[in-house]
Amino acid sequence: MPLIQKDKTYIWHPFTQAKTAADTIVITHGKAASLFDATGKEYLDLISSWWVNLHGHSHPKIVEALTRQAEKLEHVMFAGFTHEPAIRFAEQLVGLLPASLNRVFYSDNGSTAVEAAVKMALQYWHNQGNPKKRLVAFEGAYHGDTFGAMSLGKSSGFYGPFTDHLFAVDFVSYPETWMDDSEVEAKESTSLHQLEQLIASHGNDIAALVIEPLVQGSAGMRMCRPQFLEVLLERCQSNNILVIYDEVMTGFGRTGTLFACEQQQHTPDFICLSKGITGGFLPLAVTVTSSKVYESFLGDTFSTAFTHGHSYTANPLGCAAAIASLSLFVEEQTFAKMKVIELIHKERVTQLQATGLVTQGRMCGTIAAMDVKCPQTQYGSGMSQQLKEAFLAQGLNLRPLGNVIYLMPPYCIKPSQLHYAYDIIQKVLTAFAPQDLAR
Ligand SMILES: Cc1ncc(COP(=O)(O)O)c(C=O)c1O
């Protein structure tokens, strides 16, 4: 039986309507910013394979670090035992984060990093004999697919069958903005006003606020300004509300700085990191918090301890990949490459917008996004599937989020490759417009 037939027989793919989806593509290898299928066809990975890849596929430095680590220790349980890669990575990470984020809790994916942060925040108040119950999140947010993360992401629209099982969360609007947006300040005021109202009515019972800082990913790369986050944190912290930054997607350079939280003075109480953490090689995640939070879990009995863990917590291979990936930022002068990506995004999104094919062009670091003018805006719409297929046929791995086309390439992408991608996007959109887009 051909491989693809076996895939159809045995495998259930994520976020896929198997009945209507096009055939999945068997990828045999990857190199730098490209993936190759069994026929040798090349696909430029413009979305870093669900936002995980940083320095390119199968980067030899990370391969080497993994090989060395696998020969020494593949895994050990992380309660009662520890190991050098976990210790070294935690130390390096703490050195790079704002000073108060200094205690690293390992898990293995973005959803668990968020679950851990929310549980820590709730237990922080519980351990102090002041249990607070309410959580605040943002409309459109996506924090993962476990039940806690789904509750925080209830308004994303992904979780219809489960709504009766999700816990209550208060939602505030996300002041999304784009190039030449004259209403940004009004939107920020509305969001802050909604928060003020929640504080006025339930202030003493709000345990934490959770936000995807600077960019809401799955909602359609909705971007907000750092100055909004500054005020938001100030309001929360002066009202004793813990702040959780879900940087699962924004972490490791995507927004132009290593972490989005660097772009402001106030520091959140938690940061959740995953995706790019291993350079895209292995599942790994961390929830990093402060001494203040950590110390509230110390006590003479087990009852105040954090009873949460996963079998593959702090996997040594993942930690070795994470160390190698961090060192590549320096060795390969990644920040200079990121700047070039930023400039190309700016030039080409502006040009595309001038053609009238797209609107609401926006950029944040190495992320660029724009809305295709079409009435079907929902995730998985027929239009977004057709666009995805058209891009794939032209050798681009792009997955529109509803009517939003976005690019978040690995940092090793060559300027010529990125320009080529924009040329193809314009070609594909021109071929579709306007009568197809109106369908
Ligand atoms: C901001 C954010 N948080 C959490 C998650 C969940 O991460 P994972 O898919 O690794 O569970 C995602 C995934 O897209 C994300 O974008």
Ligand as a Chemical Component Dictionary entry (heavy atoms), coordinates in Angstrom:
data_LIG
# 
_chem_comp.id                   LIG 
_chem_comp.type                 NON-POLYMER 
_chem_comp.pdbx_formal_charge   0 
_chem_comp.three_letter_code    LIG 
# 
loop_
_chem_comp_atom.comp_id 
_chem_comp_atom.atom_id 
_chem_comp_atom.alt_atom_id 
_chem_comp_atom.type_symbol 
_chem_comp_atom.charge 
_chem_comp_atom.model_Cartn_x 
_chem_comp_atom.model_Cartn_y 
_chem_comp_atom.model_Cartn_z 
_chem_comp_atom.pdbx_ordinal 
LIG C1 C1 C 0 -0.369 31.566 22.099 1  
LIG C2 C2 C 0 -0.484 30.072 22.163 2  
LIG N1 N1 N 0 -0.607 29.479 23.351 3  
LIG C3 C3 C 0 -0.697 28.149 23.482 4  
LIG C4 C4 C 0 -0.683 27.333 22.359 5  
LIG C5 C5 C 0 -0.790 25.857 22.516 6  
LIG O1 O1 O 0 0.435  25.258 22.226 7  
LIG P1 P1 P 0 0.511  23.692 21.880 8  
LIG O2 O2 O 0 -0.106 23.535 20.532 9  
LIG O3 O3 O 0 1.971  23.388 21.899 10 
LIG O4 O4 O 0 -0.239 22.984 22.957 11 
LIG C6 C6 C 0 -0.568 27.918 21.102 12 
LIG C7 C7 C 0 -0.573 27.090 19.892 13 
LIG O5 O5 O 0 -0.746 27.530 18.793 14 
LIG C8 C8 C 0 -0.467 29.318 20.997 15 
LIG O6 O6 O 0 -0.365 29.937 19.819 16 
# 
loop_
_chem_comp_bond.comp_id 
_chem_comp_bond.atom_id_1 
_chem_comp_bond.atom_id_2 
_chem_comp_bond.value_order 
_chem_comp_bond.pdbx_ordinal 
LIG C1 C2 SING 1  
LIG C2 N1 SING 2  
LIG C2 C8 DOUB 3  
LIG N1 C3 DOUB 4  
LIG C3 C4 SING 5  
LIG C4 C5 SING 6  
LIG C4 C6 DOUB 7  
LIG C5 O1 SING 8  
LIG O1 P1 SING 9  
LIG P1 O2 DOUB 10 
LIG P1 O3 SING 11 
LIG P1 O4 SING 12 
LIG C6 C7 SING 13 
LIG C6 C8 SING 14 
LIG C7 O5 DOUB 15 
LIG C8 O6 SING 16 
# 
